[in-house]
Amino acid sequence: DLEKLARILKAKAVTIAPEAAIKKLKLTPGTTPPFGSVVGVDAVLEKSLEKAGDIIVRAGSLTESIGMKVKDFVRMESPILGAFGVKGKPMPRAKKPQAKKVVKKATGKNRAKK
């Protein structure tokens, strides 16, 4: 719940970082590490994850992840803890623009197809 997260962070609003903001940190979109200290930003952790024992997080790569104990992550990163998750509701994903395929008809003319 981004509104709850904004209250925890004492911010007017919180949004999912747009691609341009990720690139400004010299990161490839989709590779944002869980360790905010690496890129100079605070890390935030949903408080209920402390009970999970283990977490799997991005490893700064599109293809690799790291499994670790939540207590080790908290010890290493000192994240801001707060209850902002929504049970049973996945985080919203950014909509990807639909790619258009170019199809050639028998006449040789190009037309765009969704």
C-alpha positions as CSV (number, residue, x, y, z in Angstrom):
1,D,0.0,0.0,0.0
2,L,1.9,3.0,-1.3
3,E,-0.2,5.4,0.8
4,K,0.8,3.6,4.0
5,L,4.4,3.6,2.9
6,A,4.3,7.3,2.2
7,R,3.1,7.9,5.8
8,I,5.9,5.7,7.2
9,L,8.4,7.6,5.2
10,K,6.8,11.0,6.1
11,A,6.5,11.7,2.3
12,K,3.6,13.4,0.4
13,A,3.5,10.4,-2.0
14,V,5.4,7.3,-3.0
15,T,5.4,5.8,-6.5
16,I,7.2,3.0,-8.2
17,A,10.4,4.5,-9.6
18,P,10.1,5.3,-13.3
19,E,12.8,3.9,-15.6
20,A,14.4,7.3,-15.9
21,A,15.0,7.5,-12.1
22,I,16.5,4.0,-12.1
23,K,18.9,4.9,-15.0
24,K,19.9,8.1,-13.1
25,L,21.3,5.8,-10.4
26,K,23.3,4.1,-13.2
27,L,21.3,0.9,-12.9
28,T,19.6,-1.1,-15.6
29,P,15.8,-1.3,-15.1
30,G,14.9,-4.6,-13.5
31,T,18.2,-5.0,-11.7
32,T,17.7,-2.6,-8.7
33,P,19.5,-4.2,-5.8
34,P,17.8,-4.6,-2.4
35,F,20.8,-2.9,-0.8
36,G,19.9,0.8,-1.1
37,S,23.2,1.7,0.6
38,V,25.0,0.6,-2.6
39,V,23.3,3.3,-4.6
40,G,22.8,5.9,-1.9
41,V,19.1,5.4,-1.1
42,D,17.3,4.0,2.0
43,A,16.0,0.5,1.9
44,V,12.5,-0.3,3.2
45,L,11.3,-3.7,4.4
46,E,7.8,-4.8,5.0
47,K,7.7,-5.7,8.7
48,S,5.9,-9.0,8.2
49,L,8.9,-10.3,6.3
50,E,10.8,-10.5,9.5
51,K,8.8,-13.6,10.3
52,A,9.6,-15.2,7.0
53,G,13.1,-16.3,8.0
54,D,14.5,-16.3,4.4
55,I,14.1,-13.9,1.5
56,I,15.1,-14.1,-2.1
57,V,16.1,-10.7,-3.6
58,R,17.5,-9.4,-6.8
59,A,21.3,-9.6,-7.2
60,G,21.7,-6.5,-9.4
61,S,21.1,-8.7,-12.4
62,L,18.2,-9.7,-14.7
63,T,19.0,-13.4,-14.3
64,E,20.4,-13.8,-10.8
65,S,19.0,-13.7,-7.3
66,I,20.3,-14.0,-3.7
67,G,18.8,-16.0,-1.0
68,M,19.5,-14.8,2.5
69,K,18.2,-14.7,6.1
70,V,16.0,-11.7,6.8
71,K,17.9,-11.0,10.0
72,D,21.1,-10.8,8.0
73,F,19.6,-8.4,5.5
74,V,18.3,-6.2,8.5
75,R,21.8,-6.4,10.2
76,M,23.6,-5.4,7.0
77,E,21.3,-2.8,5.5
78,S,19.3,-1.4,8.5
79,P,16.2,-0.8,6.4
80,I,13.3,1.3,7.4
81,L,10.7,-1.2,8.8
82,G,7.0,-0.7,8.4
83,A,3.7,-2.4,7.9
84,F,2.6,-1.4,4.4
85,G,2.0,-4.6,2.6
86,V,-1.4,-5.7,1.5
87,K,-2.1,-9.4,2.2
88,G,-2.9,-11.4,-0.9
89,K,-2.5,-8.5,-3.3
90,P,0.5,-8.4,-5.6
91,M,2.3,-5.1,-6.3
92,P,1.1,-3.3,-9.4
93,R,3.3,-3.8,-12.4
94,A,4.1,-1.1,-14.9
95,K,2.2,-1.6,-18.2
96,K,4.5,-2.3,-21.1
97,P,3.6,-0.7,-24.4
98,Q,2.3,-3.3,-26.9
99,A,4.8,-4.0,-29.7
100,K,3.5,-3.7,-33.2
101,K,4.4,-6.3,-35.7
102,V,4.9,-5.2,-39.3
103,V,3.2,-7.7,-41.7
104,K,3.7,-7.7,-45.5
105,K,0.7,-8.5,-47.5
106,A,0.9,-10.3,-50.8
107,T,0.7,-6.8,-52.4
108,G,4.1,-5.9,-50.8
109,K,2.6,-3.0,-48.7
110,N,3.4,-2.8,-45.0
111,R,0.7,-2.5,-42.4
112,A,0.9,-2.4,-38.6
113,K,-0.7,-5.1,-36.7
114,K,-1.2,-5.3,-32.9
